[in-house]
């Protein structure tokens, strides 16, 4: 995948740590770290919520570099 924004669905989210994972529209589950969630200026998330993510790398090396609500403008 490229660093171009793509839409995904929140798969898991731990509000106490800010870490979680998304499922991309291509069916790939990609985890995200606390810092990624915090950089998106989101106050909360819930499982099933649609988000826009920028992903760098592919396969096992895929990493989310930004995460925002679909209704927010891309941050890349």
C-alpha positions as CSV (number, residue, x, y, z in Angstrom):
1,X,0.0,0.0,0.0
2,X,1.1,3.6,-0.4
3,X,0.9,6.6,1.9
4,X,-2.2,7.7,0.0
5,X,-5.3,8.0,2.2
6,X,-7.6,5.1,2.1
7,X,-10.8,4.3,4.0
8,X,-11.0,1.7,6.7
9,X,-13.2,0.5,9.5
10,X,-12.1,0.5,13.2
11,X,-11.5,-3.2,14.2
12,X,-10.3,-2.7,17.7
13,X,-9.6,0.3,19.9
14,X,-8.4,0.5,23.5
15,X,-9.4,3.9,24.9
16,X,-7.0,3.5,27.8
17,X,-3.9,3.3,25.6
18,X,-5.1,4.8,22.3
19,X,-3.9,1.8,20.3
20,X,-6.0,-0.3,18.1
21,X,-6.4,-1.7,14.6
22,X,-8.4,-1.1,11.4
23,X,-9.6,-3.3,8.6
24,X,-9.0,-1.7,5.2
25,X,-11.5,-1.9,2.4
26,X,-9.1,-4.4,0.9
27,X,-9.6,-6.7,4.0
28,X,-6.1,-6.1,5.6
29,X,-6.0,-5.7,9.4
30,X,-3.4,-3.1,10.3
31,X,-2.6,-2.1,13.9
32,X,-2.0,1.5,15.0
33,X,0.0,2.8,17.9
34,X,-1.1,5.4,20.5
35,X,0.7,8.3,18.8
36,X,-1.1,7.7,15.5
37,X,-4.5,8.1,17.1
38,X,-3.5,11.1,19.1
39,X,-2.1,12.9,16.1
40,X,-5.5,12.7,14.4
41,X,-7.1,15.0,17.0
42,X,-9.9,12.5,17.6
43,X,-11.4,12.5,21.0
44,X,-12.8,8.9,20.9
45,X,-13.3,6.0,18.5
46,X,-15.6,3.0,18.5
47,X,-15.5,-0.4,16.8
48,X,-17.1,-0.2,13.3
49,X,-16.4,3.5,12.9
50,X,-15.3,4.5,9.4
51,X,-11.9,6.3,9.2
52,X,-9.4,7.5,6.7
53,X,-5.9,6.2,7.1
54,X,-2.6,6.7,5.4
55,X,-0.6,3.5,5.2
56,X,3.2,3.2,4.5
57,X,4.7,-0.2,3.5
58,X,2.9,-3.4,2.7
59,X,2.2,-6.8,4.1
60,X,3.7,-7.4,7.5
61,X,5.5,-4.1,7.2
62,X,2.4,-2.0,6.7
63,X,2.1,0.9,9.2
64,X,-0.6,3.5,9.7
65,X,1.0,7.0,9.5
66,X,-2.2,9.0,10.0
67,X,-5.8,8.4,11.0
68,X,-8.8,10.7,10.8
69,X,-12.6,10.5,10.5
70,X,-13.8,10.1,7.0
71,X,-15.6,13.5,7.2
72,X,-12.4,15.3,8.1
73,X,-10.0,16.5,5.4
74,X,-6.9,14.2,4.8
75,X,-3.8,15.1,6.8
76,X,-1.2,13.8,4.4
